[in-house]
Amino acid sequence: MRNDGNIEFIGRKDSQVKIGGYRVELGEIESLILQNHLVARAKVIDYNDALNNKKILAYIERKNQNSKDVEISNVLMRQLKSNLPEYMLPHSIIELPNLPMTSNGKIDKAKLPLPELVVINNDQYQTANTSTEKQLVSIWEKFFKSKSIGTMDDFFTLGGDSLLAVKLSSIMRSELNYEVTVKELFNNKTIKTLSSYIESKNKKTNRKIFEL
């Protein structure tokens, strides 16, 4: 019981982590994800990304593997946003065909692939074609310290969050001579969509971004 008289639920110690100074109950996030009828299994973990920032990552296994028409990650993120504060939201939701299991039937956390180890399907990976795409790839690769970012890679899957979005927006404004707001970045999470958005805005204002 807390000092104010309210009862506070305390979960398992190994499911409690601190993210940005806040205590986060990973099991609570898992429970919300499992409420969705499309999800068979889920596991939520914390990890340190390549920039040494602690992140929340959710893994899911779909109930019906044949129903790929639903963008389940987007559905789940909207569901979580309506029920959780921002600091408890996963930075990525990764769908796997089957979550790895231990011999006693529990999800094997040690065998879950971290984002930088997730293999990108060759059909999904796309190289930069336009000048804007090439500039954005160059900026993102330096920012995320990676040499293999494609135009379909998601900002959040790469490890981005609201704080990093502010930093990246500032860098893009400096290098592109175009102000990409955090909201614009959130609404255009891949280089391809962000590039198209920037080029569309530039055409309307007859502006050009700096060439590399």
FIKOLZA-1660 file (N, C-alpha, C; in steps of 0.1 Angstrom, whole numbers, plus 5000, padded with zeros to 4 digits):
% residues 212
   i   px   py   pz ch aa at
   1 5008 4988 5000  A  M  N
   1 5000 5000 5000  A  M CA
   1 5009 5012 5000  A  M  C
   2 5005 5022 4992  A  R  N
   2 5013 5034 4991  A  R CA
   2 5009 5044 5002  A  R  C
   3 5017 5054 5004  A  N  N
   3 5015 5064 5015  A  N CA
   3 5001 5071 5013  A  N  C
   4 4996 5072 5001  A  D  N
   4 4984 5079 4999  A  D CA
   4 4972 5070 5001  A  D  C
   5 4974 5058 5005  A  G  N
   5 4963 5049 5008  A  G CA
   5 4959 5040 4996  A  G  C
   6 4964 5043 4984  A  N  N
   6 4961 5034 4973  A  N CA
   6 4970 5022 4972  A  N  C
   7 4964 5011 4967  A  I  N
   7 4971 4999 4966  A  I CA
   7 4978 4998 4952  A  I  C
   8 4990 4996 4952  A  E  N
   8 4998 4995 4939  A  E CA
   8 5002 4981 4936  A  E  C
   9 4998 4976 4924  A  F  N
   9 5001 4963 4920  A  F CA
   9 5016 4962 4917  A  F  C
  10 5023 4952 4923  A  I  N
  10 5037 4950 4920  A  I CA
  10 5039 4937 4913  A  I  C
  11 5043 4937 4900  A  G  N
  11 5045 4925 4893  A  G CA
  11 5058 4918 4896  A  G  C
  12 5062 4908 4888  A  R  N
  12 5074 4901 4890  A  R CA
  12 5086 4911 4889  A  R  C
  13 5096 4909 4897  A  K  N
  13 5107 4919 4897  A  K CA
  13 5114 4919 4883  A  K  C
  14 5115 4907 4877  A  D  N
  14 5122 4907 4864  A  D CA
  14 5114 4913 4852  A  D  C
  15 5102 4917 4855  A  S  N
  15 5094 4923 4844  A  S CA
  15 5093 4938 4846  A  S  C
  16 5099 4943 4857  A  Q  N
  16 5099 4957 4859  A  Q CA
  16 5112 4964 4855  A  Q  C
  17 5112 4974 4847  A  V  N
  17 5124 4981 4842  A  V CA
  17 5122 4996 4844  A  V  C
  18 5132 5003 4843  A  K  N
  18 5132 5018 4843  A  K CA
  18 5135 5023 4829  A  K  C
  19 5126 5031 4823  A  I  N
  19 5127 5037 4810  A  I CA
  19 5126 5052 4812  A  I  C
  20 5136 5059 4809  A  G  N
  20 5136 5074 4810  A  G CA
  20 5132 5079 4824  A  G  C
  21 5136 5071 4834  A  G  N
  21 5133 5075 4848  A  G CA
  21 5119 5070 4853  A  G  C
  22 5111 5064 4844  A  Y  N
  22 5098 5058 4848  A  Y CA
  22 5099 5043 4850  A  Y  C
  23 5092 5038 4860  A  R  N
  23 5092 5024 4862  A  R CA
  23 5081 5018 4853  A  R  C
  24 5085 5008 4845  A  V  N
  24 5076 5002 4835  A  V CA
  24 5074 4988 4838  A  V  C
  25 5061 4983 4839  A  E  N
  25 5058 4969 4841  A  E CA
  25 5056 4963 4827  A  E  C
  26 5065 4955 4823  A  L  N
  26 5065 4949 4809  A  L CA
  26 5053 4940 4808  A  L  C
  27 5049 4933 4819  A  G  N
  27 5038 4924 4819  A  G CA
  27 5025 4930 4816  A  G  C
  28 5024 4943 4820  A  E  N
  28 5011 4950 4817  A  E CA
  28 5010 4953 4802  A  E  C
  29 5021 4956 4795  A  I  N
  29 5021 4958 4781  A  I CA
  29 5018 4945 4774  A  I  C
  30 5024 4934 4778  A  E  N
  30 5020 4921 4772  A  E CA
  30 5006 4918 4773  A  E  C
  31 5000 4920 4785  A  S  N
  31 4986 4917 4787  A  S CA
  31 4977 4925 4778  A  S  C
  32 4980 4938 4776  A  L  N
  32 4972 4946 4766  A  L CA
  32 4973 4940 4752  A  L  C
  33 4985 4936 4748  A  I  N
  33 4987 4931 4735  A  I CA
  33 4979 4918 4733  A  I  C
  34 4979 4910 4743  A  L  N
  34 4973 4897 4742  A  L CA
  34 4957 4898 4742  A  L  C
  35 4952 4910 4746  A  Q  N
  35 4938 4912 4745  A  Q CA
  35 4933 4913 4730  A  Q  C
  36 4942 4915 4721  A  N  N
  36 4939 4916 4707  A  N CA
  36 4936 4902 4702  A  N  C
  37 4925 4900 4695  A  H  N
  37 4921 4887 4690  A  H CA
  37 4931 4881 4679  A  H  C
  38 4939 4890 4673  A  L  N
  38 4948 4886 4663  A  L CA
  38 4961 4879 4668  A  L  C
  39 4964 4881 4681  A  V  N
  39 4976 4877 4687  A  V CA
  39 4975 4864 4694  A  V  C
  40 4985 4855 4691  A  A  N
  40 4985 4842 4698  A  A CA
  40 4995 4843 4710  A  A  C
  41 5006 4848 4708  A  R  N
  41 5016 4850 4718  A  R CA
  41 5023 4863 4717  A  R  C
  42 5028 4868 4729  A  A  N
  42 5035 4881 4729  A  A CA
  42 5045 4881 4740  A  A  C
  43 5056 4888 4737  A  K  N
  43 5067 4889 4747  A  K CA
  43 5072 4904 4746  A  K  C
  44 5073 4910 4757  A  V  N
  44 5078 4924 4758  A  V CA
  44 5091 4924 4766  A  V  C
  45 5102 4930 4760  A  I  N
  45 5115 4931 4767  A  I CA
  45 5120 4945 4766  A  I  C
  46 5131 4947 4774  A  D  N
  46 5138 4960 4773  A  D CA
  46 5152 4956 4768  A  D  C
  47 5158 4966 4761  A  Y  N
  47 5172 4963 4756  A  Y CA
  47 5178 4976 4753  A  Y  C
  48 5191 4976 4752  A  N  N
  48 5199 4988 4748  A  N CA
  48 5202 4988 4734  A  N  C
  49 5199 4999 4726  A  D  N
  49 5201 4999 4712  A  D CA
  49 5216 5003 4709  A  D  C
  50 5219 5005 4696  A  A  N
  50 5232 5008 4692  A  A CA
  50 5237 5021 4697  A  A  C
  51 5228 5030 4701  A  L  N
  51 5231 5043 4707  A  L CA
  51 5231 5042 4722  A  L  C
  52 5230 5030 4727  A  N  N
  52 5230 5028 4742  A  N CA
  52 5218 5034 4749  A  N  C
  53 5207 5035 4741  A  N  N
  53 5194 5040 4747  A  N CA
  53 5185 5028 4751  A  N  C
  54 5180 5028 4763  A  K  N
  54 5171 5017 4767  A  K CA
  54 5158 5018 4760  A  K  C
  55 5153 5007 4754  A  K  N
  55 5141 5007 4746  A  K CA
  55 5132 4996 4751  A  K  C
  56 5119 4997 4747  A  I  N
  56 5110 4986 4749  A  I CA
  56 5107 4980 4736  A  I  C
  57 5107 4967 4735  A  L  N
  57 5105 4960 4723  A  L CA
  57 5094 4949 4725  A  L  C
  58 5085 4949 4716  A  A  N
  58 5074 4938 4717  A  A CA
  58 5075 4929 4705  A  A  C
  59 5074 4916 4708  A  Y  N
  59 5074 4905 4698  A  Y CA
  59 5060 4899 4699  A  Y  C
  60 5055 4896 4687  A  I  N
  60 5042 4889 4686  A  I CA
  60 5042 4878 4676  A  I  C
  61 5033 4869 4679  A  E  N
  61 5030 4858 4670  A  E CA
  61 5015 4858 4666  A  E  C
  62 5012 4859 4654  A  R  N
  62 4999 4860 4649  A  R CA
  62 4991 4847 4651  A  R  C
  63 4978 4847 4654  A  K  N
  63 4970 4835 4655  A  K CA
  63 4969 4828 4642  A  K  C
  64 4964 4836 4632  A  N  N
  64 4962 4830 4619  A  N CA
  64 4973 4835 4609  A  N  C
  65 4982 4826 4606  A  Q  N
  65 4994 4830 4598  A  Q CA
  65 4990 4833 4584  A  Q  C
  66 4978 4829 4580  A  N  N
  66 4973 4831 4566  A  N CA
  66 4966 4845 4564  A  N  C
  67 4963 4851 4575  A  S  N
  67 4956 4864 4574  A  S CA
  67 4966 4876 4575  A  S  C
  68 4974 4878 4565  A  K  N
  68 4984 4888 4565  A  K CA
  68 4979 4902 4559  A  K  C
  69 4966 4902 4557  A  D  N
  69 4961 4915 4551  A  D CA
  69 4960 4926 4561  A  D  C
  70 4960 4922 4574  A  V  N
  70 4959 4932 4585  A  V CA
  70 4973 4936 4589  A  V  C
  71 4975 4949 4589  A  E  N
  71 4988 4955 4594  A  E CA
  71 4987 4954 4610  A  E  C
  72 4990 4943 4615  A  I  N
  72 4988 4940 4629  A  I CA
  72 4997 4950 4638  A  I  C
  73 5009 4953 4634  A  S  N
  73 5017 4962 4642  A  S CA
  73 5011 4975 4644  A  S  C
  74 5005 4981 4633  A  N  N
  74 4999 4994 4634  A  N CA
  74 4986 4993 4643  A  N  C
  75 4979 4982 4641  A  V  N
  75 4966 4980 4649  A  V CA
  75 4970 4980 4664  A  V  C
  76 4980 4972 4667  A  L  N
  76 4984 4971 4681  A  L CA
  76 4990 4984 4687  A  L  C
  77 4997 4991 4679  A  M  N
  77 5003 5004 4684  A  M CA
  77 4992 5014 4687  A  M  C
  78 4981 5014 4678  A  R  N
  78 4970 5023 4681  A  R CA
  78 4963 5019 4694  A  R  C
  79 4962 5006 4696  A  Q  N
  79 4955 5001 4708  A  Q CA
  79 4963 5004 4720  A  Q  C
  80 4976 5003 4720  A  L  N
  80 4985 5006 4731  A  L CA
  80 4985 5021 4734  A  L  C
  81 4985 5029 4724  A  K  N
  81 4985 5044 4726  A  K CA
  81 4972 5049 4733  A  K  C
  82 4961 5042 4731  A  S  N
  82 4949 5046 4738  A  S CA
  82 4948 5041 4752  A  S  C
  83 4957 5033 4756  A  N  N
  83 4957 5027 4770  A  N CA
  83 4969 5029 4778  A  N  C
  84 4980 5034 4772  A  L  N
  84 4993 5035 4780  A  L CA
  84 4999 5049 4778  A  L  C
  85 5006 5054 4788  A  P  N
  85 5014 5066 4786  A  P CA
  85 5025 5064 4776  A  P  C
  86 5030 5075 4770  A  E  N
  86 5040 5074 4760  A  E CA
  86 5052 5067 4764  A  E  C
  87 5057 5068 4776  A  Y  N
  87 5069 5062 4780  A  Y CA
  87 5068 5047 4781  A  Y  C
  88 5056 5041 4781  A  M  N
  88 5054 5027 4781  A  M CA
  88 5051 5021 4768  A  M  C
  89 5051 5029 4757  A  L  N
  89 5049 5024 4744  A  L CA
  89 5061 5017 4738  A  L  C
  90 5060 5005 4732  A  P  N
  90 5071 4998 4726  A  P CA
  90 5076 5007 4714  A  P  C
  91 5089 5007 4713  A  H  N
  91 5095 5015 4702  A  H CA
  91 5094 5007 4689  A  H  C
  92 5092 4994 4690  A  S  N
  92 5090 4985 4678  A  S CA
  92 5081 4974 4682  A  S  C
  93 5073 4969 4673  A  I  N
  93 5065 4957 4675  A  I CA
  93 5070 4948 4663  A  I  C
  94 5076 4937 4666  A  I  N
  94 5082 4928 4656  A  I CA
  94 5073 4915 4656  A  I  C
  95 5068 4912 4644  A  E  N
  95 5060 4900 4642  A  E CA
  95 5070 4889 4637  A  E  C
  96 5069 4878 4644  A  L  N
  96 5077 4866 4640  A  L CA
  96 5067 4855 4637  A  L  C
  97 5070 4846 4627  A  P  N
  97 5061 4835 4624  A  P CA
  97 5059 4826 4636  A  P  C
  98 5069 4824 4644  A  N  N
  98 5068 4816 4656  A  N CA
  98 5077 4822 4667  A  N  C
  99 5073 4825 4679  A  L  N
  99 5082 4829 4689  A  L CA
  99 5089 4817 4694  A  L  C
 100 5102 4818 4697  A  P  N
 100 5110 4807 4702  A  P CA
 100 5105 4803 4716  A  P  C
 101 5105 4790 4718  A  M  N
 101 5099 4785 4731  A  M CA
 101 5110 4776 4738  A  M  C
 102 5109 4776 4751  A  T  N
 102 5118 4768 4759  A  T CA
 102 5112 4754 4760  A  T  C
 103 5119 4745 4766  A  S  N
 103 5114 4731 4768  A  S CA
 103 5102 4730 4777  A  S  C
 104 5101 4740 4786  A  N  N
 104 5089 4739 4795  A  N CA
 104 5077 4748 4790  A  N  C
 105 5078 4752 4777  A  G  N
 105 5066 4758 4771  A  G CA
 105 5066 4773 4773  A  G  C
 106 5076 4780 4777  A  K  N
 106 5076 4794 4779  A  K CA
 106 5084 4801 4767  A  K  C
 107 5081 4813 4765  A  I  N
 107 5088 4821 4754  A  I CA
 107 5102 4822 4758  A  I  C
 108 5112 4819 4749  A  D  N
 108 5126 4819 4752  A  D CA
 108 5131 4833 4749  A  D  C
 109 5132 4842 4759  A  K  N
 109 5136 4856 4757  A  K CA
 109 5150 4856 4751  A  K  C
 110 5159 4847 4755  A  A  N
 110 5173 4848 4750  A  A CA
 110 5174 4846 4735  A  A  C
 111 5164 4839 4729  A  K  N
 111 5165 4836 4714  A  K CA
 111 5157 4846 4706  A  K  C
 112 5152 4856 4712  A  L  N
 112 5144 4867 4704  A  L CA
 112 5155 4876 4697  A  L  C
 113 5153 4878 4684  A  P  N
 113 5163 4886 4677  A  P CA
 113 5161 4901 4680  A  P  C
 114 5172 4908 4683  A  L  N
 114 5171 4922 4685  A  L CA
 114 5170 4929 4671  A  L  C
 115 5165 4941 4671  A  P  N
 115 5162 4948 4658  A  P CA
 115 5174 4948 4649  A  P  C
 116 5186 4951 4654  A  E  N
 116 5197 4951 4644  A  E CA
 116 5201 4938 4639  A  E  C
 117 5195 4927 4645  A  L  N
 117 5198 4913 4640  A  L CA
 117 5186 4908 4632  A  L  C
 118 5176 4915 4631  A  V  N
 118 5164 4910 4623  A  V CA
 118 5168 4911 4609  A  V  C
 119 5167 4900 4601  A  V  N
 119 5170 4900 4587  A  V CA
 119 5159 4907 4579  A  V  C
 120 5163 4916 4571  A  I  N
 120 5153 4923 4562  A  I CA
 120 5151 4915 4550  A  I  C
 121 5138 4912 4547  A  N  N
 121 5135 4905 4535  A  N CA
 121 5139 4912 4523  A  N  C
 122 5146 4906 4514  A  N  N
 122 5151 4912 4502  A  N CA
 122 5140 4919 4493  A  N  C
 123 5128 4913 4494  A  D  N
 123 5117 4919 4487  A  D CA
 123 5113 4932 4493  A  D  C
 124 5116 4934 4506  A  Q  N
 124 5112 4947 4513  A  Q CA
 124 5123 4957 4512  A  Q  C
 125 5135 4953 4512  A  Y  N
 125 5146 4962 4512  A  Y CA
 125 5147 4970 4499  A  Y  C
 126 5148 4983 4499  A  Q  N
 126 5148 4991 4487  A  Q CA
 126 5159 5001 4488  A  Q  C
 127 5168 5002 4478  A  T  N
 127 5178 5012 4478  A  T CA
 127 5173 5026 4474  A  T  C
 128 5180 5036 4477  A  A  N
 128 5176 5049 4474  A  A CA
 128 5177 5052 4459  A  A  C
 129 5167 5059 4453  A  N  N
 129 5168 5062 4439  A  N CA
 129 5168 5077 4437  A  N  C
 130 5160 5085 4443  A  T  N
 130 5159 5099 4441  A  T CA
 130 5170 5106 4449  A  T  C
 131 5173 5118 4446  A  S  N
 131 5183 5126 4453  A  S CA
 131 5179 5128 4468  A  S  C
 132 5166 5130 4470  A  T  N
 132 5162 5132 4484  A  T CA
 132 5163 5119 4492  A  T  C
 133 5160 5108 4486  A  E  N
 133 5161 5095 4493  A  E CA
 133 5176 5093 4496  A  E  C
 134 5185 5095 4487  A  K  N
 134 5199 5093 4489  A  K CA
 134 5204 5102 4501  A  K  C
 135 5200 5114 4501  A  Q  N
 135 5204 5123 4512  A  Q CA
 135 5199 5118 4525  A  Q  C
 136 5186 5114 4526  A  L  N
 136 5180 5109 4538  A  L CA
 136 5187 5096 4543  A  L  C
 137 5190 5087 4533  A  V  N
 137 5197 5075 4537  A  V CA
 137 5211 5079 4543  A  V  C
 138 5218 5088 4537  A  S  N
 138 5231 5092 4543  A  S CA
 138 5230 5098 4557  A  S  C
 139 5219 5106 4559  A  I  N
 139 5217 5112 4572  A  I CA
 139 5214 5101 4582  A  I  C
 140 5204 5093 4578  A  W  N
 140 5199 5082 4588  A  W CA
 140 5211 5073 4591  A  W  C
 141 5219 5069 4581  A  E  N
 141 5229 5059 4584  A  E CA
 141 5240 5065 4594  A  E  C
 142 5243 5078 4592  A  K  N
 142 5252 5084 4602  A  K CA
 142 5245 5085 4616  A  K  C
 143 5233 5089 4616  A  F  N
 143 5226 5091 4628  A  F CA
 143 5224 5078 4636  A  F  C
 144 5220 5067 4629  A  F  N
 144 5218 5054 4636  A  F CA
 144 5231 5045 4636  A  F  C
 145 5242 5051 4631  A  K  N
 145 5254 5043 4630  A  K CA
 145 5253 5030 4623  A  K  C
 146 5247 5030 4611  A  S  N
 146 5244 5018 4604  A  S CA
 146 5248 5021 4589  A  S  C
 147 5252 5010 4582  A  K  N
 147 5255 5012 4568  A  K CA
 147 5246 5004 4559  A  K  C
 148 5234 5000 4564  A  S  N
 148 5225 4992 4556  A  S CA
 148 5211 4996 4557  A  S  C
 149 5208 5009 4558  A  I  N
 149 5195 5014 4559  A  I CA
 149 5189 5015 4545  A  I  C
 150 5177 5010 4543  A  G  N
 150 5170 5011 4531  A  G CA
 150 5158 5021 4532  A  G  C
 151 5152 5024 4521  A  T  N
 151 5142 5034 4521  A  T CA
 151 5129 5029 4527  A  T  C
 152 5127 5016 4530  A  M  N
 152 5115 5011 4536  A  M CA
 152 5117 5008 4551  A  M  C
 153 5129 5011 4556  A  D  N
 153 5132 5009 4570  A  D CA
 153 5124 5019 4579  A  D  C
 154 5118 5014 4590  A  D  N
 154 5110 5022 4598  A  D CA
 154 5119 5029 4609  A  D  C
 155 5116 5042 4611  A  F  N
 155 5123 5050 4621  A  F CA
 155 5123 5044 4634  A  F  C
 156 5112 5039 4639  A  F  N
 156 5110 5033 4652  A  F CA
 156 5117 5020 4653  A  F  C
 157 5116 5012 4642  A  T  N
 157 5122 4999 4642  A  T CA
 157 5138 5000 4643  A  T  C
 158 5143 5011 4637  A  L  N
 158 5157 5013 4638  A  L CA
 158 5162 5018 4651  A  L  C
 159 5152 5021 4660  A  G  N
 159 5156 5025 4674  A  G CA
 159 5152 5039 4677  A  G  C
 160 5144 5046 4668  A  G  N
 160 5140 5059 4671  A  G CA
 160 5129 5061 4681  A  G  C
 161 5129 5072 4688  A  D  N
 161 5119 5075 4697  A  D CA
 161 5116 5090 4697  A  D  C
 162 5108 5095 4706  A  S  N
 162 5104 5110 4705  A  S CA
 162 5116 5119 4707  A  S  C
 163 5125 5115 4716  A  L  N
 163 5137 5123 4719  A  L CA
 163 5146 5123 4707  A  L  C
 164 5148 5111 4701  A  L  N
 164 5157 5110 4690  A  L CA
 164 5151 5117 4677  A  L  C
 165 5138 5117 4677  A  A  N
 165 5131 5124 4666  A  A CA
 165 5134 5139 4666  A  A  C
 166 5135 5145 4678  A  V  N
 166 5138 5159 4679  A  V CA
 166 5153 5161 4673  A  V  C
 167 5162 5153 4677  A  K  N
 167 5176 5154 4673  A  K CA
 167 5177 5152 4658  A  K  C
 168 5170 5142 4653  A  L  N
 168 5171 5139 4638  A  L CA
 168 5165 5150 4630  A  L  C
 169 5154 5155 4635  A  S  N
 169 5147 5166 4628  A  S CA
 169 5156 5178 4627  A  S  C
 170 5164 5181 4638  A  S  N
 170 5174 5192 4637  A  S CA
 170 5185 5190 4627  A  S  C
 171 5190 5177 4627  A  I  N
 171 5200 5174 4617  A  I CA
 171 5195 5175 4603  A  I  C
 172 5183 5170 4600  A  M  N
 172 5177 5171 4587  A  M CA
 172 5175 5185 4583  A  M  C
 173 5170 5193 4592  A  R  N
 173 5168 5207 4589  A  R CA
 173 5181 5214 4585  A  R  C
 174 5192 5211 4591  A  S  N
 174 5205 5217 4588  A  S CA
 174 5211 5212 4575  A  S  C
 175 5209 5199 4572  A  E  N
 175 5215 5193 4560  A  E CA
 175 5207 5194 4548  A  E  C
 176 5193 5194 4550  A  L  N
 176 5184 5195 4538  A  L CA
 176 5179 5209 4535  A  L  C
 177 5182 5218 4544  A  N  N
 177 5176 5232 4542  A  N CA
 177 5161 5231 4542  A  N  C
 178 5156 5221 4550  A  Y  N
 178 5141 5219 4550  A  Y CA
 178 5138 5215 4565  A  Y  C
 179 5128 5221 4570  A  E  N
 179 5124 5218 4584  A  E CA
 179 5114 5206 4584  A  E  C
 180 5119 5195 4589  A  V  N
 180 5111 5183 4591  A  V CA
 180 5107 5183 4605  A  V  C
 181 5094 5185 4608  A  T  N
 181 5090 5185 4622  A  T CA
 181 5089 5171 4627  A  T  C
 182 5088 5170 4641  A  V  N
 182 5087 5157 4647  A  V CA
 182 5074 5150 4642  A  V  C
 183 5063 5158 4641  A  K  N
 183 5050 5153 4637  A  K CA
 183 5051 5147 4623  A  K  C
 184 5058 5154 4614  A  E  N
 184 5060 5149 4600  A  E CA
 184 5068 5137 4600  A  E  C
 185 5078 5136 4609  A  L  N
 185 5086 5123 4609  A  L CA
 185 5078 5112 4614  A  L  C
 186 5070 5114 4624  A  F  N
 186 5061 5104 4630  A  F CA
 186 5051 5099 4620  A  F  C
 187 5046 5108 4611  A  N  N
 187 5036 5104 4601  A  N CA
 187 5043 5098 4589  A  N  C
 188 5056 5100 4587  A  N  N
 188 5063 5094 4576  A  N CA
 188 5075 5087 4581  A  N  C
 189 5073 5075 4586  A  K  N
 189 5083 5068 4594  A  K CA
 189 5094 5061 4585  A  K  C
 190 5092 5061 4572  A  T  N
 190 5103 5055 4564  A  T CA
 190 5109 5066 4555  A  T  C
 191 5120 5063 4550  A  I  N
 191 5127 5073 4541  A  I CA
 191 5119 5075 4528  A  I  C
 192 5113 5064 4523  A  K  N
 192 5105 5066 4511  A  K CA
 192 5093 5075 4513  A  K  C
 193 5085 5073 4523  A  T  N
 193 5074 5081 4526  A  T CA
 193 5078 5096 4529  A  T  C
 194 5088 5097 4537  A  L  N
 194 5093 5110 4541  A  L CA
 194 5099 5118 4529  A  L  C
 195 5106 5111 4521  A  S  N
 195 5111 5117 4509  A  S CA
 195 5100 5122 4500  A  S  C
 196 5090 5114 4498  A  S  N
 196 5078 5118 4489  A  S CA
 196 5071 5130 4495  A  S  C
 197 5070 5130 4508  A  Y  N
 197 5063 5141 4515  A  Y CA
 197 5071 5154 4513  A  Y  C
 198 5084 5153 4515  A  I  N
 198 5093 5165 4514  A  I CA
 198 5093 5170 4500  A  I  C
 199 5094 5161 4490  A  E  N
 199 5094 5166 4476  A  E CA
 199 5080 5172 4472  A  E  C
 200 5069 5166 4478  A  S  N
 200 5056 5172 4475  A  S CA
 200 5055 5186 4481  A  S  C
 201 5060 5188 4493  A  K  N
 201 5059 5201 4499  A  K CA
 201 5068 5211 4492  A  K  C
 202 5080 5206 4487  A  N  N
 202 5089 5215 4480  A  N CA
 202 5083 5220 4467  A  N  C
 203 5076 5211 4460  A  K  N
 203 5069 5215 4447  A  K CA
 203 5059 5226 4449  A  K  C
 204 5052 5225 4460  A  K  N
 204 5042 5235 4463  A  K CA
 204 5047 5248 4466  A  K  C
 205 5059 5248 4472  A  T  N
 205 5066 5261 4476  A  T CA
 205 5077 5265 4467  A  T  C
 206 5079 5257 4456  A  N  N
 206 5090 5259 4447  A  N CA
 206 5104 5260 4454  A  N  C
 207 5106 5252 4464  A  R  N
 207 5119 5252 4471  A  R CA
 207 5126 5239 4467  A  R  C
 208 5140 5240 4468  A  K  N
 208 5148 5229 4466  A  K CA
 208 5157 5226 4478  A  K  C
 209 5160 5214 4480  A  I  N
 209 5169 5210 4491  A  I CA
 209 5183 5210 4486  A  I  C
 210 5192 5211 4494  A  F  N
 210 5206 5212 4490  A  F CA
 210 5210 5198 4484  A  F  C
 211 5218 5199 4474  A  E  N
 211 5224 5186 4468  A  E CA
 211 5236 5182 4476  A  E  C
 212 5238 5169 4477  A  L  N
 212 5250 5164 4483  A  L CA
 212 5262 5168 4476  A  L  C
% end
